[in-house]
Amino acid sequence: MTEHMTRLIILESNISVKGGHYQTTPLAISTIYPKYEHHLLCDAALPMAYRGSIRSVNTSLARVEWKTVNDPKATWFNKMKIHLRRILALRSGFPEVMQAYCQSLKITRDDHLLVPSCSKRLMRAIVQWLQASDGADLPTVHIRCIAESEPFEYMEEFGVDTLRELIDQKRLFLYTETRAHSAILLQHYGIKASNTLIVPCNIYPDMERPAASCVASDLIGPLTVGVLGGPRPDKGSDRIAPIVEALRALYATDTETTQVDVMVQVSAALAAQENHICNRLHNLPAYQNGVNLRFIETGISRDDYVRQLFACDVLLIPYLADKRRCQGSGIILDAVFAKRPLIHTKGIAFEEYLEHGNAMEAVSDAEFAQRIYALARDRGALSEGTERAYGVALQKILNPPVLEKPQ
């Protein structure tokens, strides 16, 4: 081990979750923050293709018991189950696992622990660990708090005063995905959290781009509109079909504008099911009025996803504004770093990456169709904006707050 190199431990408790950004984020972090010696503490084995420059992978989180017996909301049955699991050595408490892990690497406060996707459960566990380890030689902890459906109420579960004290002591640095999330934490709880820590998912600066045959069509051929990421209600997946229908209505009398290729990432088998959110989309004609509709499967490899994203001319983000008022989006970050424009729902969070002339907003399905139609007629309208948005995100990476040292 190189003694002088500061270690950056990435703690990710959702590696075992299939899909999403959990597996790709460690690779991105190890690539864009090269000054550190990177280690990963997680709950399952990370595929070799996603390891990047990570020096070691430890899966001890798979054996963590997250809910403590002191939880006032735990039932008698759950408390007995926790006791039994501990007696049988099937699980260990989070503080014990962290203490053993830090000792094994001889971690000091000069090192950093970064939690890029911190949930309610994990936040509680980290606060309890820091409380139980008062005075111990621990790494400086950096938490990027993910906004859940009700992202603020859980702060009261482990004590706002405790969290604020840890932040004031600079034992913990708190970040959010979005400016909106930071503002509400400050307004409701007096907790200062920054949105200056950027954690890319699949696309990041200086990464190897796909071959020229896989990149966007520029000014040649149909405009490719990508709807990427697994379908979910909060992502407005059930809006895609009416947007396509509205777009086809616009093209019904237009014989001059470039045609459109709408590429939706959804399993065709699932979309065909009666109650699936994309069922209506699956029942549409594959081609009508110059608008082609095609599906790509979910669960594809990262390399395939990257190729598909770079094949898009624009990304469609029809998220529900009331559900995504504070939560960020890995797809939006991917689009920013790929220098791809976006068409998104008005009122969603992440405006710090959508306000540089790289995006168009819409409310109704008809407005989404109109934005696509307008971009097909003037494909370079947002190109300067995509460069500006890329530059803003790049500056955050070049000046990462994770480099802060406790005074």
C-alpha positions as a Markdown table, in Angstrom:
| # | Residue | x | y | z |
|---|---|---|---|---|
| 1 | Met | 0.0 | 0.0 | 0.0 |
| 2 | Thr | 1.3 | 3.5 | -0.8 |
| 3 | Glu | 1.5 | 5.2 | 2.5 |
| 4 | His | 1.2 | 8.8 | 1.4 |
| 5 | Met | -1.9 | 8.2 | -0.7 |
| 6 | Thr | -5.2 | 9.2 | 1.0 |
| 7 | Arg | -7.8 | 6.5 | 0.9 |
| 8 | Leu | -11.3 | 7.0 | -0.4 |
| 9 | Ile | -13.7 | 4.3 | 0.8 |
| 10 | Ile | -16.9 | 4.1 | -1.2 |
| 11 | Leu | -19.7 | 2.6 | 0.8 |
| 12 | Glu | -22.6 | 1.3 | -1.3 |
| 13 | Ser | -25.2 | -0.9 | 0.3 |
| 14 | Asn | -27.2 | -1.6 | -2.9 |
| 15 | Ile | -24.7 | -3.4 | -5.1 |
| 16 | Ser | -26.9 | -6.4 | -4.9 |
| 17 | Val | -29.8 | -4.5 | -6.5 |
| 18 | Lys | -30.1 | -5.4 | -10.2 |
| 19 | Gly | -29.8 | -2.5 | -12.6 |
| 20 | Gly | -29.7 | 1.2 | -11.7 |
| 21 | His | -26.6 | 3.3 | -10.9 |
| 22 | Tyr | -25.5 | 1.4 | -7.8 |
| 23 | Gln | -23.0 | -0.8 | -9.7 |
| 24 | Thr | -21.7 | 1.8 | -12.1 |
| 25 | Thr | -21.2 | 4.7 | -9.6 |
| 26 | Pro | -18.1 | 3.2 | -7.9 |
| 27 | Leu | -16.5 | 2.9 | -11.3 |
| 28 | Ala | -17.2 | 6.5 | -12.1 |
| 29 | Ile | -16.0 | 7.7 | -8.7 |
| 30 | Ser | -12.7 | 5.8 | -9.0 |
| 31 | Thr | -12.2 | 7.3 | -12.4 |
| 32 | Ile | -13.0 | 11.0 | -11.8 |
| 33 | Tyr | -11.2 | 11.2 | -8.4 |
| 34 | Pro | -7.8 | 9.7 | -9.3 |
| 35 | Lys | -5.8 | 11.3 | -6.5 |
| 36 | Tyr | -7.1 | 8.7 | -4.0 |
| 37 | Glu | -6.5 | 5.0 | -3.3 |
| 38 | His | -10.0 | 3.6 | -3.8 |
| 39 | His | -11.7 | 0.9 | -1.8 |
| 40 | Leu | -15.3 | -0.4 | -1.9 |
| 41 | Leu | -17.3 | -1.6 | 1.0 |
| 42 | Cys | -20.6 | -3.1 | -0.2 |
| 43 | Asp | -23.2 | -5.8 | 0.2 |
| 44 | Ala | -22.4 | -8.1 | -2.8 |
| 45 | Ala | -19.6 | -8.8 | -5.3 |
| 46 | Leu | -19.1 | -6.1 | -7.8 |
| 47 | Pro | -18.6 | -7.3 | -11.5 |
| 48 | Met | -15.0 | -6.9 | -12.6 |
| 49 | Ala | -16.1 | -4.7 | -15.5 |
| 50 | Tyr | -17.3 | -2.1 | -13.0 |
| 51 | Arg | -14.3 | -2.0 | -10.7 |
| 52 | Gly | -12.1 | 0.5 | -12.5 |
| 53 | Ser | -9.1 | 1.5 | -10.3 |
| 54 | Ile | -10.7 | 0.2 | -7.1 |
| 55 | Arg | -8.0 | -1.4 | -5.0 |
| 56 | Ser | -10.1 | -3.7 | -2.8 |
| 57 | Val | -13.7 | -4.8 | -2.6 |
| 58 | Asn | -15.1 | -5.9 | 0.8 |
| 59 | Thr | -18.6 | -7.4 | 0.9 |
| 60 | Ser | -19.1 | -7.2 | 4.7 |
| 61 | Leu | -22.3 | -5.2 | 4.4 |
| 62 | Ala | -24.0 | -8.4 | 3.3 |
| 63 | Arg | -23.8 | -9.5 | 6.9 |
| 64 | Val | -25.0 | -6.3 | 8.5 |
| 65 | Glu | -28.1 | -6.2 | 10.7 |
| 66 | Trp | -29.5 | -2.8 | 10.0 |
| 67 | Lys | -32.3 | -2.5 | 12.5 |
| 68 | Thr | -31.2 | -2.4 | 16.2 |
| 69 | Val | -33.0 | -4.0 | 19.1 |
| 70 | Asn | -33.3 | -0.5 | 20.6 |
| 71 | Asp | -35.5 | 0.7 | 17.8 |
| 72 | Pro | -38.8 | 1.8 | 19.6 |
| 73 | Lys | -40.8 | 0.8 | 16.5 |
| 74 | Ala | -39.4 | -2.8 | 16.4 |
| 75 | Thr | -42.0 | -5.5 | 17.4 |
| 76 | Trp | -41.2 | -8.1 | 20.0 |
| 77 | Phe | -40.9 | -10.7 | 17.3 |
| 78 | Asn | -38.4 | -8.6 | 15.4 |
| 79 | Lys | -36.3 | -8.0 | 18.5 |
| 80 | Met | -36.2 | -11.7 | 19.2 |
| 81 | Lys | -35.2 | -12.4 | 15.6 |
| 82 | Ile | -32.4 | -9.9 | 15.8 |
| 83 | His | -31.2 | -11.5 | 19.1 |
| 84 | Leu | -31.3 | -14.9 | 17.5 |
| 85 | Arg | -29.4 | -13.9 | 14.4 |
| 86 | Arg | -26.7 | -12.4 | 16.5 |
| 87 | Ile | -26.5 | -15.4 | 18.8 |
| 88 | Leu | -26.1 | -17.6 | 15.7 |
| 89 | Ala | -23.5 | -15.1 | 14.3 |
| 90 | Leu | -25.5 | -14.7 | 11.1 |
| 91 | Arg | -25.5 | -10.9 | 11.3 |
| 92 | Ser | -23.4 | -8.2 | 12.9 |
| 93 | Gly | -24.4 | -4.6 | 13.8 |
| 94 | Phe | -23.3 | -1.8 | 11.5 |
| 95 | Pro | -20.9 | -0.2 | 14.0 |
| 96 | Glu | -19.1 | -3.5 | 14.6 |
| 97 | Val | -18.6 | -4.1 | 10.9 |
| 98 | Met | -17.4 | -0.6 | 10.4 |
| 99 | Gln | -15.0 | -0.8 | 13.3 |
| 100 | Ala | -13.5 | -4.1 | 12.1 |
| 101 | Tyr | -13.2 | -2.7 | 8.5 |
| 102 | Cys | -11.5 | 0.5 | 9.5 |
| 103 | Gln | -9.0 | -1.5 | 11.7 |
| 104 | Ser | -8.2 | -3.8 | 8.9 |
| 105 | Leu | -7.2 | -0.9 | 6.6 |
| 106 | Lys | -5.7 | 1.1 | 9.4 |
| 107 | Ile | -8.0 | 4.0 | 8.5 |
| 108 | Thr | -7.3 | 7.5 | 10.0 |
| 109 | Arg | -9.2 | 10.7 | 9.9 |
| 110 | Asp | -7.1 | 11.8 | 7.0 |
| 111 | Asp | -8.9 | 9.2 | 4.9 |
| 112 | His | -12.4 | 9.6 | 3.5 |
| 113 | Leu | -15.6 | 7.5 | 3.6 |
| 114 | Leu | -18.0 | 8.5 | 0.8 |
| 115 | Val | -21.6 | 7.3 | 0.7 |
| 116 | Pro | -22.9 | 8.2 | -2.7 |
| 117 | Ser | -26.4 | 6.8 | -2.4 |
| 118 | Cys | -27.4 | 7.2 | 1.3 |
| 119 | Ser | -30.9 | 6.0 | 2.1 |
| 120 | Lys | -32.9 | 6.5 | 5.3 |
| 121 | Arg | -31.8 | 3.2 | 6.7 |
| 122 | Leu | -28.1 | 3.8 | 6.0 |
| 123 | Met | -28.2 | 7.4 | 7.3 |
| 124 | Arg | -29.6 | 6.1 | 10.6 |
| 125 | Ala | -26.9 | 3.4 | 10.8 |
| 126 | Ile | -24.0 | 5.9 | 10.1 |
| 127 | Val | -25.2 | 8.4 | 12.7 |
| 128 | Gln | -25.4 | 5.6 | 15.3 |
| 129 | Trp | -21.9 | 4.4 | 14.3 |
| 130 | Leu | -20.5 | 7.9 | 14.7 |
| 131 | Gln | -22.2 | 8.4 | 18.0 |
| 132 | Ala | -20.9 | 5.0 | 19.3 |
| 133 | Ser | -17.4 | 5.7 | 18.1 |
| 134 | Asp | -16.9 | 9.2 | 19.7 |
| 135 | Gly | -13.1 | 9.8 | 20.0 |
| 136 | Ala | -12.1 | 6.9 | 17.8 |
| 137 | Asp | -9.8 | 7.5 | 14.8 |
| 138 | Leu | -12.4 | 7.4 | 12.0 |
| 139 | Pro | -12.4 | 8.6 | 8.4 |
| 140 | Thr | -14.0 | 11.9 | 7.5 |
| 141 | Val | -17.5 | 10.9 | 6.4 |
| 142 | His | -19.2 | 12.3 | 3.3 |
| 143 | Ile | -22.9 | 11.5 | 2.8 |
| 144 | Arg | -24.8 | 12.2 | -0.3 |
| 145 | Cys | -28.4 | 12.0 | 0.9 |
| 146 | Ile | -30.9 | 10.7 | -1.6 |
| 147 | Ala | -34.4 | 12.3 | -1.6 |
| 148 | Glu | -37.0 | 9.6 | -1.1 |
| 149 | Ser | -40.7 | 9.9 | -1.6 |
| 150 | Glu | -40.9 | 11.9 | 1.7 |
| 151 | Pro | -37.3 | 12.9 | 2.1 |
| 152 | Phe | -37.4 | 15.1 | 5.2 |
| 153 | Glu | -39.5 | 13.5 | 7.9 |
| 154 | Tyr | -37.0 | 10.7 | 8.6 |
| 155 | Met | -34.4 | 13.3 | 9.9 |
| 156 | Glu | -36.4 | 13.4 | 13.1 |
| 157 | Glu | -36.0 | 9.6 | 13.6 |
| 158 | Phe | -32.4 | 9.8 | 14.7 |
| 159 | Gly | -32.3 | 13.4 | 15.9 |
| 160 | Val | -31.8 | 16.5 | 13.9 |
| 161 | Asp | -29.7 | 18.0 | 16.7 |
| 162 | Thr | -27.4 | 15.0 | 16.6 |
| 163 | Leu | -26.9 | 15.3 | 12.8 |
| 164 | Arg | -26.3 | 19.0 | 13.1 |
| 165 | Glu | -23.7 | 18.5 | 15.8 |
| 166 | Leu | -21.8 | 15.9 | 13.7 |
| 167 | Ile | -21.8 | 18.4 | 10.8 |
| 168 | Asp | -20.6 | 21.3 | 13.0 |
| 169 | Gln | -17.8 | 19.1 | 14.4 |
| 170 | Lys | -16.8 | 18.3 | 10.7 |
| 171 | Arg | -17.1 | 14.6 | 11.5 |
| 172 | Leu | -19.7 | 14.4 | 8.7 |
| 173 | Phe | -20.2 | 16.4 | 5.5 |
| 174 | Leu | -23.7 | 16.2 | 4.1 |
| 175 | Tyr | -24.5 | 16.6 | 0.4 |
| 176 | Thr | -27.7 | 16.3 | -1.7 |
| 177 | Glu | -28.3 | 15.5 | -5.3 |
| 178 | Thr | -30.2 | 18.7 | -5.9 |
| 179 | Arg | -30.4 | 22.4 | -5.0 |
| 180 | Ala | -34.1 | 22.0 | -4.1 |
| 181 | His | -33.3 | 19.2 | -1.5 |
| 182 | Ser | -30.6 | 21.3 | 0.1 |
| 183 | Ala | -32.9 | 24.3 | 0.4 |
| 184 | Ile | -35.6 | 22.4 | 2.2 |
| 185 | Leu | -33.2 | 20.8 | 4.6 |
| 186 | Leu | -32.0 | 24.3 | 5.5 |
| 187 | Gln | -35.5 | 25.7 | 5.7 |
| 188 | His | -37.1 | 22.9 | 7.7 |
| 189 | Tyr | -34.2 | 21.7 | 9.9 |
| 190 | Gly | -31.5 | 24.3 | 9.8 |
| 191 | Ile | -29.2 | 21.7 | 8.3 |
| 192 | Lys | -26.6 | 22.9 | 5.8 |
| 193 | Ala | -26.1 | 20.5 | 3.0 |
| 194 | Ser | -24.4 | 21.2 | -0.3 |
| 195 | Asn | -25.3 | 20.0 | -3.8 |
| 196 | Thr | -21.7 | 20.5 | -5.0 |
| 197 | Leu | -20.7 | 16.9 | -4.9 |
| 198 | Ile | -21.4 | 15.4 | -8.3 |
| 199 | Val | -21.5 | 11.6 | -8.7 |
| 200 | Pro | -21.8 | 10.5 | -12.3 |
| 201 | Cys | -23.4 | 7.2 | -13.2 |
| 202 | Asn | -22.5 | 5.8 | -16.6 |
| 203 | Ile | -21.1 | 8.8 | -18.5 |
| 204 | Tyr | -18.3 | 11.0 | -17.2 |
| 205 | Pro | -15.6 | 13.3 | -18.7 |
| 206 | Asp | -12.7 | 11.7 | -20.5 |
| 207 | Met | -14.3 | 8.3 | -20.8 |
| 208 | Glu | -13.9 | 6.3 | -24.0 |
| 209 | Arg | -16.7 | 7.2 | -26.4 |
| 210 | Pro | -18.5 | 4.6 | -28.6 |
| 211 | Ala | -17.4 | 4.1 | -32.2 |
| 212 | Ala | -18.5 | 6.7 | -34.7 |
| 213 | Ser | -21.2 | 4.4 | -36.1 |
| 214 | Cys | -23.0 | 4.4 | -32.7 |
| 215 | Val | -23.1 | 8.2 | -32.1 |
| 216 | Ala | -26.1 | 10.5 | -32.7 |
| 217 | Ser | -27.1 | 11.1 | -36.3 |
| 218 | Asp | -26.4 | 14.9 | -36.1 |
| 219 | Leu | -28.1 | 16.4 | -39.1 |
| 220 | Ile | -28.6 | 13.2 | -41.1 |
| 221 | Gly | -31.5 | 10.8 | -40.8 |
| 222 | Pro | -34.4 | 10.6 | -38.3 |
| 223 | Leu | -34.2 | 12.5 | -35.0 |
| 224 | Thr | -33.6 | 9.8 | -32.4 |
| 225 | Val | -35.5 | 10.4 | -29.1 |
| 226 | Gly | -34.4 | 8.2 | -26.2 |
| 227 | Val | -36.5 | 7.3 | -23.2 |
| 228 | Leu | -33.9 | 5.4 | -21.2 |
| 229 | Gly | -34.0 | 3.7 | -17.8 |
| 230 | Gly | -36.4 | 1.2 | -16.5 |
| 231 | Pro | -40.1 | 2.3 | -16.5 |
| 232 | Arg | -41.7 | 3.5 | -13.3 |
| 233 | Pro | -44.8 | 5.6 | -12.5 |
| 234 | Asp | -42.8 | 8.5 | -11.0 |
| 235 | Lys | -40.8 | 8.6 | -14.3 |
| 236 | Gly | -44.0 | 9.3 | -16.2 |
| 237 | Ser | -43.7 | 6.1 | -18.2 |
| 238 | Asp | -47.4 | 6.0 | -18.8 |
| 239 | Arg | -47.1 | 9.4 | -20.6 |
| 240 | Ile | -44.9 | 8.0 | -23.4 |
| 241 | Ala | -47.7 | 6.6 | -25.4 |
| 242 | Pro | -49.8 | 9.8 | -25.5 |
| 243 | Ile | -46.7 | 11.8 | -26.3 |
| 244 | Val | -46.0 | 9.5 | -29.3 |
| 245 | Glu | -49.6 | 9.8 | -30.4 |
| 246 | Ala | -49.5 | 13.6 | -30.1 |
| 247 | Leu | -46.3 | 13.6 | -32.1 |
| 248 | Arg | -47.8 | 11.5 | -34.9 |
| 249 | Ala | -50.8 | 13.8 | -35.0 |
| 250 | Leu | -48.3 | 16.7 | -35.7 |
| 251 | Tyr | -46.7 | 14.7 | -38.5 |
| 252 | Ala | -50.0 | 13.7 | -40.1 |
| 253 | Thr | -49.9 | 16.7 | -42.5 |
| 254 | Asp | -46.1 | 17.3 | -42.5 |
| 255 | Thr | -44.1 | 15.9 | -45.3 |
| 256 | Glu | -41.0 | 18.1 | -45.0 |
| 257 | Thr | -39.7 | 17.8 | -41.4 |
| 258 | Thr | -37.2 | 15.1 | -40.5 |
| 259 | Gln | -38.8 | 12.0 | -39.3 |
| 260 | Val | -38.5 | 10.8 | -35.6 |
| 261 | Asp | -37.3 | 7.5 | -34.2 |
| 262 | Val | -38.6 | 7.0 | -30.6 |
| 263 | Met | -36.5 | 4.5 | -28.7 |
| 264 | Val | -37.9 | 3.3 | -25.4 |
| 265 | Gln | -36.1 | 1.1 | -22.9 |
| 266 | Val | -38.7 | -1.4 | -21.6 |
| 267 | Ser | -38.9 | -5.1 | -21.7 |
| 268 | Ala | -41.3 | -5.9 | -24.6 |
| 269 | Ala | -42.6 | -8.9 | -22.6 |
| 270 | Leu | -43.5 | -6.8 | -19.6 |
| 271 | Ala | -44.9 | -4.0 | -21.7 |
| 272 | Ala | -47.3 | -6.5 | -23.3 |
| 273 | Gln | -48.9 | -7.4 | -19.9 |
| 274 | Glu | -52.3 | -6.0 | -19.3 |
| 275 | Asn | -51.6 | -3.9 | -16.2 |
| 276 | His | -48.1 | -2.8 | -17.1 |
| 277 | Ile | -47.5 | 1.0 | -17.2 |
| 278 | Cys | -46.3 | 0.7 | -20.8 |
| 279 | Asn | -49.1 | -1.5 | -22.0 |
| 280 | Arg | -50.7 | 1.3 | -24.1 |
| 281 | Leu | -47.3 | 2.0 | -25.6 |
| 282 | His | -46.9 | -1.6 | -26.6 |
| 283 | Asn | -50.2 | -1.6 | -28.4 |
| 284 | Leu | -49.3 | 1.4 | -30.7 |
| 285 | Pro | -48.3 | 0.7 | -34.3 |
| 286 | Ala | -44.5 | 0.4 | -34.8 |
| 287 | Tyr | -44.6 | 3.1 | -37.5 |
| 288 | Gln | -47.1 | 5.8 | -38.3 |
| 289 | Asn | -47.0 | 9.3 | -39.9 |
| 290 | Gly | -43.2 | 9.3 | -40.0 |
| 291 | Val | -42.7 | 8.4 | -36.3 |
| 292 | Asn | -41.0 | 5.1 | -35.7 |
| 293 | Leu | -41.4 | 3.3 | -32.3 |
| 294 | Arg | -39.0 | 0.7 | -31.1 |
| 295 | Phe | -38.0 | -1.0 | -27.8 |
| 296 | Ile | -34.7 | -1.9 | -26.2 |
| 297 | Glu | -34.5 | -4.3 | -23.3 |
| 298 | Thr | -33.9 | -3.3 | -19.7 |
| 299 | Gly | -31.1 | -5.1 | -17.9 |
| 300 | Ile | -28.6 | -4.5 | -20.7 |
| 301 | Ser | -24.9 | -4.1 | -20.0 |
| 302 | Arg | -23.4 | -0.8 | -19.2 |
| 303 | Asp | -21.5 | -0.8 | -22.5 |
| 304 | Asp | -24.7 | -1.4 | -24.4 |
| 305 | Tyr | -26.5 | 1.3 | -22.4 |
| 306 | Val | -23.7 | 3.8 | -23.2 |
| 307 | Arg | -23.9 | 2.9 | -26.9 |
| 308 | Gln | -27.7 | 3.4 | -26.9 |
| 309 | Leu | -27.4 | 6.8 | -25.1 |
| 310 | Phe | -24.9 | 8.1 | -27.6 |
| 311 | Ala | -27.1 | 7.0 | -30.4 |
| 312 | Cys | -29.8 | 9.4 | -29.2 |
| 313 | Asp | -30.1 | 13.0 | -30.4 |
| 314 | Val | -32.3 | 14.0 | -27.4 |
| 315 | Leu | -33.4 | 12.4 | -24.1 |
| 316 | Leu | -37.0 | 12.5 | -23.1 |
| 317 | Ile | -37.7 | 13.0 | -19.3 |
| 318 | Pro | -41.5 | 13.0 | -18.7 |
| 319 | Tyr | -41.1 | 12.6 | -14.9 |
| 320 | Leu | -43.9 | 13.5 | -12.6 |
| 321 | Ala | -43.1 | 16.9 | -11.1 |
| 322 | Asp | -44.9 | 16.3 | -7.8 |
| 323 | Lys | -42.9 | 13.1 | -7.3 |
| 324 | Arg | -39.5 | 14.4 | -8.4 |
| 325 | Arg | -39.5 | 17.8 | -6.8 |
| 326 | Cys | -36.3 | 17.1 | -4.9 |
| 327 | Gln | -34.8 | 14.0 | -6.4 |
| 328 | Gly | -32.1 | 14.0 | -9.0 |
| 329 | Ser | -31.7 | 11.7 | -12.0 |
| 330 | Gly | -28.8 | 9.6 | -13.3 |
| 331 | Ile | -30.2 | 9.8 | -16.8 |
| 332 | Ile | -30.0 | 13.6 | -16.7 |
| 333 | Leu | -26.4 | 13.5 | -15.5 |
| 334 | Asp | -25.6 | 11.0 | -18.3 |
| 335 | Ala | -27.2 | 13.3 | -20.8 |
| 336 | Val | -25.2 | 16.3 | -19.6 |
| 337 | Phe | -21.9 | 14.5 | -19.8 |
| 338 | Ala | -22.8 | 13.0 | -23.2 |
| 339 | Lys | -23.7 | 16.6 | -24.4 |
| 340 | Arg | -27.2 | 15.5 | -25.3 |
| 341 | Pro | -30.2 | 17.9 | -25.0 |
| 342 | Leu | -33.2 | 17.1 | -22.9 |
| 343 | Ile | -36.9 | 17.6 | -23.0 |
| 344 | His | -38.3 | 17.4 | -19.5 |
| 345 | Thr | -41.3 | 18.0 | -17.3 |
| 346 | Lys | -41.5 | 21.6 | -16.0 |
| 347 | Gly | -41.0 | 21.7 | -12.2 |
| 348 | Ile | -38.8 | 18.6 | -11.7 |
| 349 | Ala | -35.6 | 19.0 | -9.6 |
| 350 | Phe | -32.1 | 19.1 | -11.0 |
| 351 | Glu | -32.6 | 22.6 | -12.5 |
| 352 | Glu | -29.0 | 23.3 | -11.9 |
| 353 | Tyr | -28.3 | 21.0 | -14.9 |
| 354 | Leu | -31.3 | 22.0 | -17.0 |
| 355 | Glu | -31.0 | 25.8 | -17.0 |
| 356 | His | -28.1 | 26.3 | -19.4 |
| 357 | Gly | -29.9 | 26.3 | -22.7 |
| 358 | Asn | -29.5 | 22.5 | -23.0 |
| 359 | Ala | -33.1 | 21.6 | -22.2 |
| 360 | Met | -36.7 | 22.4 | -23.1 |
| 361 | Glu | -39.5 | 22.0 | -20.6 |
| 362 | Ala | -43.1 | 20.9 | -21.1 |
| 363 | Val | -46.2 | 20.3 | -19.1 |
| 364 | Ser | -48.8 | 18.5 | -21.3 |
| 365 | Asp | -48.3 | 15.6 | -23.6 |
| 366 | Ala | -49.0 | 17.9 | -26.5 |
| 367 | Glu | -46.3 | 20.2 | -25.4 |
| 368 | Phe | -43.8 | 17.4 | -25.2 |
| 369 | Ala | -44.7 | 16.5 | -28.8 |
| 370 | Gln | -44.3 | 20.1 | -29.9 |
| 371 | Arg | -40.8 | 20.3 | -28.4 |
| 372 | Ile | -39.7 | 17.1 | -30.2 |
| 373 | Tyr | -41.2 | 18.4 | -33.4 |
| 374 | Ala | -39.4 | 21.8 | -33.0 |
| 375 | Leu | -36.1 | 20.1 | -32.3 |
| 376 | Ala | -36.5 | 17.9 | -35.4 |
| 377 | Arg | -36.8 | 21.1 | -37.5 |
| 378 | Asp | -33.8 | 22.8 | -35.8 |
| 379 | Arg | -31.6 | 20.0 | -34.5 |
| 380 | Gly | -28.7 | 22.3 | -33.4 |
| 381 | Ala | -30.9 | 24.6 | -31.4 |
| 382 | Leu | -29.6 | 23.4 | -28.0 |
| 383 | Ser | -26.0 | 22.5 | -29.0 |
| 384 | Glu | -24.4 | 25.5 | -27.4 |
| 385 | Gly | -26.4 | 24.9 | -24.2 |
| 386 | Thr | -25.2 | 21.3 | -24.0 |
| 387 | Glu | -21.6 | 22.6 | -24.0 |
| 388 | Arg | -22.4 | 25.0 | -21.2 |
| 389 | Ala | -24.1 | 22.4 | -19.1 |
| 390 | Tyr | -21.2 | 20.1 | -19.6 |
| 391 | Gly | -18.8 | 22.8 | -18.5 |
| 392 | Val | -20.7 | 23.4 | -15.3 |
| 393 | Ala | -20.7 | 19.7 | -14.4 |
| 394 | Leu | -17.1 | 19.4 | -15.2 |
| 395 | Gln | -16.1 | 22.3 | -12.9 |
| 396 | Lys | -17.8 | 20.4 | -10.0 |
| 397 | Ile | -15.7 | 17.4 | -10.7 |
| 398 | Leu | -12.5 | 19.4 | -11.0 |
| 399 | Asn | -13.2 | 21.0 | -7.6 |
| 400 | Pro | -14.8 | 18.2 | -5.5 |
| 401 | Pro | -15.8 | 19.1 | -2.0 |
| 402 | Val | -14.8 | 15.6 | -0.9 |
| 403 | Leu | -11.2 | 17.0 | -0.8 |
| 404 | Glu | -12.2 | 19.1 | 2.2 |
| 405 | Lys | -10.1 | 18.3 | 5.3 |
| 406 | Pro | -11.3 | 18.8 | 8.9 |
| 407 | Gln | -9.7 | 21.8 | 10.5 |
